[in-house]
Amino acid sequence: MQNQDINQIIENLKGRRSYEEKKASKLGFTSLYNYFEDKILKEKKVFEDKKKESEEIKTNNDLKNKEHKSCSCC
């Protein structure tokens, strides 16, 4: 089962196809499909990591704000 998004990316390469094929073979991939599949998975992982990091920062800021509001004068 192949992902249609990856197939579409490969079809739209046009002049860059030979460049991407050389790059993929240099990195050890057997096909352009495997190369782009790995590339997309890495991009998704980076996006998810950034999302988790921003959520952690938000919760840390919320906790800090709650700690500062413990006195009755604020």
QUIBEL-V149373 format. One record per pair of residues at least 6 apart in sequence whose ideal C-beta (glycine too) atoms are under 6 Angstrom apart, sorted by the first residue. I is the first residue (numbers start at 1). J is the second residue. Records with the same first field share a line. If there is no record, write none. Layout:
I: J + J
This chain:
6: 33 + 36 + 37
9: 36
10: 32
13: 20
21: 32
24: 32 + 35
29: 35
